[in-house]
Amino acid sequence: MPYLLISTQIRLEAGPTMVGDEHSDPHLMSILGATKRTTLGNNFCEYFVNDAPRLVLDKLESLGYRVVSMTGVGQTLVWCLHRE
């Protein structure tokens, strides 16, 4: 998977950080220390880590990912990363 989206709520800048959906690479999620959970009201799973986004971005950079773009969507911060 060359592309990855991570996000966090603005009020949760210190974590947790959402690092993948139910179709994400399980090996990468394991490296990040992510756990899969379903948020109340959703009918899908997401992977979360308790780390702040900055720490997650540092880990992903060491794995060859680079930030392609970043934006705010409502109260959510979203980063799009790509790995060659």
Backbone as a printed PyTorch tensor [residue, N CA C, xyz], in Angstrom:
tensor([[[  0.8440,  -1.1850,   0.0000],
         [  0.0000,   0.0000,   0.0000],
         [  0.8840,   1.2420,   0.0000]],

        [[  0.9730,   1.9230,  -1.0960],
         [  1.8450,   3.0850,  -1.1190],
         [  1.2480,   4.3250,  -0.4570]],

        [[ -0.0920,   4.4230,  -0.3690],
         [ -0.7200,   5.5980,   0.2430],
         [ -1.2680,   5.2510,   1.6140]],

        [[ -1.2460,   6.2530,   2.5070],
         [ -1.7350,   6.0740,   3.8640],
         [ -2.3240,   7.3860,   4.3410]],

        [[ -3.4760,   7.3410,   4.9830],
         [ -4.0770,   8.5150,   5.6110],
         [ -3.9970,   8.3340,   7.1180]],

        [[ -3.5940,   9.3820,   7.8180],
         [ -3.6790,   9.3770,   9.2760],
         [ -4.4440,  10.6220,   9.6730]],

        [[ -5.0990,  10.5820,  10.8260],
         [ -5.8780,  11.7430,  11.2550],
         [ -6.0190,  11.7680,  12.7630]],

        [[ -6.3990,  12.9270,  13.2520],
         [ -6.7140,  13.0930,  14.6650],
         [ -7.6840,  14.2600,  14.7990]],

        [[ -8.4300,  14.2520,  15.8850],
         [ -9.3160,  15.3720,  16.1770],
         [ -8.4750,  16.5230,  16.7090]],

        [[ -8.8350,  17.7530,  16.3710],
         [ -8.0630,  18.9220,  16.8000],
         [ -7.9230,  18.9550,  18.3210]],

        [[ -8.9660,  18.6010,  19.0290],
         [ -8.9000,  18.6220,  20.4960],
         [ -8.0700,  17.4730,  21.0510]],

        [[ -7.6180,  16.5610,  20.1770],
         [ -6.8360,  15.4060,  20.6100],
         [ -5.4500,  15.4150,  19.9780]],

        [[ -4.8510,  16.5840,  19.8420],
         [ -3.5580,  16.6980,  19.1640],
         [ -2.4640,  15.8520,  19.8090]],

        [[ -2.6710,  15.4560,  21.0610],
         [ -1.6800,  14.6120,  21.7440],
         [ -1.9910,  13.1330,  21.5680]],

        [[ -3.0020,  12.7980,  20.7950],
         [ -3.3910,  11.4220,  20.5430],
         [ -4.7630,  11.1510,  21.1110]],

        [[ -5.3950,  10.0860,  20.7570],
         [ -4.9100,   9.0570,  19.8510],
         [ -4.9250,   9.5190,  18.3940]],

        [[ -4.2060,   8.7760,  17.5640],
         [ -4.1280,   9.0640,  16.1380],
         [ -4.6840,   7.8730,  15.3690]],

        [[ -5.5720,   8.1560,  14.4240],
         [ -6.1180,   7.1120,  13.5560],
         [ -5.1020,   6.8880,  12.4530]],

        [[ -4.6580,   5.6270,  12.2720],
         [ -3.5870,   5.3440,  11.3250],
         [ -3.9830,   4.3930,  10.1960]],

        [[ -5.2110,   3.9320,  10.1640],
         [ -5.6100,   3.0410,   9.0810],
         [ -7.0380,   2.5720,   9.2110]],

        [[ -7.5350,   1.9970,   8.1210],
         [ -8.8820,   1.4390,   8.1300],
         [ -8.7960,  -0.0840,   8.1950]],

        [[ -9.9490,  -0.7270,   8.1190],
         [ -9.9820,  -2.1810,   8.2830],
         [ -9.2510,  -2.9360,   7.1780]],

        [[ -8.9040,  -2.2570,   6.0780],
         [ -8.2010,  -2.8910,   4.9690],
         [ -6.7080,  -2.5570,   4.9520]],

        [[ -6.2130,  -1.9030,   5.9800],
         [ -4.8030,  -1.5100,   6.0390],
         [ -3.8950,  -2.7230,   6.2360]],

        [[ -2.6340,  -2.5450,   5.8810],
         [ -1.6250,  -3.5930,   5.9970],
         [ -1.4330,  -3.9740,   7.4680]],

        [[ -1.7840,  -5.2010,   7.8570],
         [ -1.6560,  -5.6070,   9.2610],
         [ -0.2180,  -5.5410,   9.7740]],

        [[  0.7570,  -5.8060,   8.8890],
         [  2.1610,  -5.7470,   9.3100],
         [  2.5600,  -4.3130,   9.6690]],

        [[  2.1710,  -3.3440,   8.8400],
         [  2.4600,  -1.9380,   9.1320],
         [  1.7630,  -1.5010,  10.4150]],

        [[  0.5220,  -1.9190,  10.5920],
         [ -0.2200,  -1.5510,  11.8000],
         [  0.4660,  -2.1240,  13.0400]],

        [[  1.0250,  -3.3240,  12.9080],
         [  1.7580,  -3.9410,  14.0190],
         [  3.0170,  -3.1480,  14.3490]],

        [[  3.7400,  -2.7130,  13.3190],
         [  4.9540,  -1.9090,  13.5300],
         [  4.6160,  -0.6130,  14.2690]],

        [[  3.4790,  -0.0070,  13.9150],
         [  3.0660,   1.2480,  14.5470],
         [  2.4880,   1.0290,  15.9450]],

        [[  2.1990,  -0.2280,  16.2860],
         [  1.5950,  -0.5250,  17.5850],
         [  0.1160,  -0.1950,  17.6220]],

        [[ -0.5300,  -0.2530,  16.4570],
         [ -1.9380,   0.1270,  16.3430],
         [ -2.8600,  -1.0170,  16.7530]],

        [[ -3.9960,  -0.6490,  17.2970],
         [ -5.0370,  -1.6120,  17.6290],
         [ -6.2880,  -1.2710,  16.8350]],

        [[ -6.9960,  -2.3310,  16.4120],
         [ -8.2100,  -2.1410,  15.6110],
         [ -9.4010,  -1.9960,  16.5500]],

        [[-10.2480,  -0.9990,  16.2670],
         [-11.4710,  -0.8550,  17.0620],
         [-12.5860,  -0.2550,  16.2160]],

        [[-13.7820,  -0.4750,  16.6790],
         [-14.9620,   0.0850,  16.0310],
         [-15.5350,   1.1550,  16.9490]],

        [[-15.6790,   2.3590,  16.4300],
         [-16.2430,   3.4640,  17.1960],
         [-17.7620,   3.3220,  17.2140]],

        [[-18.3680,   3.6040,  18.3490],
         [-19.8100,   3.5130,  18.5060],
         [-20.5110,   4.2890,  17.3920]],

        [[-21.4190,   3.6310,  16.7100],
         [-22.1630,   4.2570,  15.6250],
         [-21.6000,   3.9840,  14.2400]],

        [[-20.3480,   3.4950,  14.1650],
         [-19.7410,   3.1600,  12.8710],
         [-19.9450,   1.6760,  12.5780]],

        [[-20.0450,   1.3350,  11.3040],
         [-20.1450,  -0.0730,  10.9290],
         [-18.8510,  -0.5490,  10.2690]],

        [[-17.7310,   0.0670,  10.6300],
         [-16.4170,  -0.2860,  10.1090],
         [-15.3790,  -0.1160,  11.2100]],

        [[-14.2350,  -0.7380,  11.0220],
         [-13.1390,  -0.6830,  12.0020],
         [-12.0750,   0.3140,  11.5480]],

        [[-11.3370,   0.8270,  12.5150],
         [-10.1950,   1.7040,  12.2500],
         [ -9.0680,   1.2960,  13.1810]],

        [[ -7.8380,   1.5610,  12.7610],
         [ -6.6620,   1.3200,  13.5940],
         [ -6.2620,   2.6190,  14.2850]],

        [[ -5.9860,   2.5350,  15.5750],
         [ -5.5750,   3.6970,  16.3630],
         [ -4.2870,   3.3920,  17.1150]],

        [[ -3.4810,   4.4320,  17.3370],
         [ -2.3530,   4.3820,  18.2630],
         [ -2.5540,   5.5000,  19.2790]],

        [[ -1.9980,   5.3550,  20.4560],
         [ -2.1480,   6.3840,  21.4860],
         [ -1.1570,   7.5250,  21.3120]],

        [[ -0.2340,   7.3980,  20.3500],
         [  0.7820,   8.4250,  20.1270],
         [  0.1930,   9.6760,  19.4860]],

        [[  0.8840,  10.7800,  19.6890],
         [  0.5430,  12.0350,  19.0130],
         [  0.8810,  11.9010,  17.5230]],

        [[  0.1880,  12.6430,  16.6650],
         [  0.4680,  12.5620,  15.2300],
         [  1.9420,  12.7910,  14.8800]],

        [[  2.6070,  13.6990,  15.5660],
         [  4.0190,  13.9760,  15.2760],
         [  4.8780,  12.7260,  15.4470]],

        [[  4.6250,  11.9450,  16.4910],
         [  5.3840,  10.7150,  16.7160],
         [  5.0720,   9.6800,  15.6380]],

        [[  3.8090,   9.5970,  15.2290],
         [  3.4180,   8.6670,  14.1590],
         [  4.0910,   9.0700,  12.8530]],

        [[  4.0970,  10.3670,  12.5440],
         [  4.7510,  10.8500,  11.3210],
         [  6.2410,  10.5360,  11.3390]],

        [[  6.8910,  10.6740,  12.5030],
         [  8.3140,  10.3320,  12.6180],
         [  8.5450,   8.8490,  12.3280]],

        [[  7.6920,   7.9790,  12.8900],
         [  7.8300,   6.5370,  12.6590],
         [  7.6400,   6.2140,  11.1750]],

        [[  6.6170,   6.8180,  10.5730],
         [  6.3320,   6.5350,   9.1660],
         [  7.4410,   7.0480,   8.2550]],

        [[  8.0580,   8.1740,   8.6070],
         [  9.1780,   8.6810,   7.8150],
         [ 10.3300,   7.6790,   7.8300]],

        [[ 10.5820,   7.0850,   8.9970],
         [ 11.6720,   6.1070,   9.0920],
         [ 11.3650,   4.8360,   8.2870]],

        [[ 10.0830,   4.6290,   7.9370],
         [  9.6710,   3.4780,   7.1340],
         [  9.5540,   3.8200,   5.6500]],

        [[  9.9630,   5.0540,   5.2900],
         [  9.9710,   5.4370,   3.8840],
         [  8.7640,   6.2130,   3.4050]],

        [[  7.8650,   6.5730,   4.3040],
         [  6.6880,   7.3610,   3.9140],
         [  7.0230,   8.8520,   3.9400]],

        [[  6.4180,   9.5970,   3.0300],
         [  6.5780,  11.0480,   2.9720],
         [  5.2140,  11.7000,   2.9350]],

        [[  5.0510,  12.8250,   3.6120],
         [  3.7810,  13.5550,   3.6010],
         [  3.5790,  14.1650,   2.2210]],

        [[  2.4270,  13.8860,   1.6270],
         [  2.0570,  14.4370,   0.3330],
         [  1.2240,  15.7010,   0.5420]],

        [[  0.2990,  15.6460,   1.5040],
         [ -0.5410,  16.8030,   1.8030],
         [ -1.0820,  16.6910,   3.2130]],

        [[ -1.5660,  17.8190,   3.7070],
         [ -2.1620,  17.8940,   5.0390],
         [ -3.2750,  18.9090,   4.9640]],

        [[ -4.3790,  18.6410,   5.6540],
         [ -5.5050,  19.5730,   5.6510],
         [ -6.2990,  19.4300,   6.9360]],

        [[ -7.1550,  20.3900,   7.1580],
         [ -8.1200,  20.3130,   8.2400],
         [ -9.4980,  20.1330,   7.6350]],

        [[-10.2520,  19.1760,   8.1720],
         [-11.6140,  18.9190,   7.7110],
         [-12.5090,  19.0360,   8.9390]],

        [[-13.2120,  20.1570,   9.0650],
         [-13.9970,  20.3730,  10.2790],
         [-13.0800,  20.4190,  11.4820]],

        [[-13.2940,  19.5240,  12.4230],
         [-12.4740,  19.4480,  13.6360],
         [-11.4170,  18.3510,  13.5460]],

        [[-11.1000,  17.9030,  12.3280],
         [-10.1600,  16.8050,  12.1200],
         [ -8.9610,  17.2680,  11.3120]],

        [[ -7.7780,  16.8330,  11.7090],
         [ -6.5500,  17.0640,  10.9480],
         [ -6.2250,  15.7840,  10.2020]],

        [[ -5.9030,  15.8900,   8.9040],
         [ -5.6530,  14.7120,   8.0680],
         [ -4.3400,  14.8800,   7.3170]],

        [[ -3.5010,  13.8260,   7.3310],
         [ -2.2590,  13.7980,   6.5690],
         [ -2.3470,  12.6640,   5.5580]],

        [[ -1.9220,  12.9200,   4.3330],
         [ -1.8240,  11.8940,   3.3050],
         [ -0.3370,  11.6240,   3.0950]],

        [[  0.0620,  10.3650,   3.1890],
         [  1.4550,   9.9750,   3.0310],
         [  1.5880,   8.9810,   1.8860]],

        [[  2.7790,   8.9470,   1.2890],
         [  3.0570,   8.0290,   0.1880],
         [  4.4340,   7.4120,   0.4030]],

        [[  4.5390,   6.1400,   0.0020],
         [  5.8320,   5.4460,   0.0710],
         [  6.1760,   4.9710,  -1.3430]],

        [[  7.3910,   5.2560,  -1.7660],
         [  7.8350,   4.8320,  -3.1070],
         [  7.9850,   3.3330,  -3.1820]]])
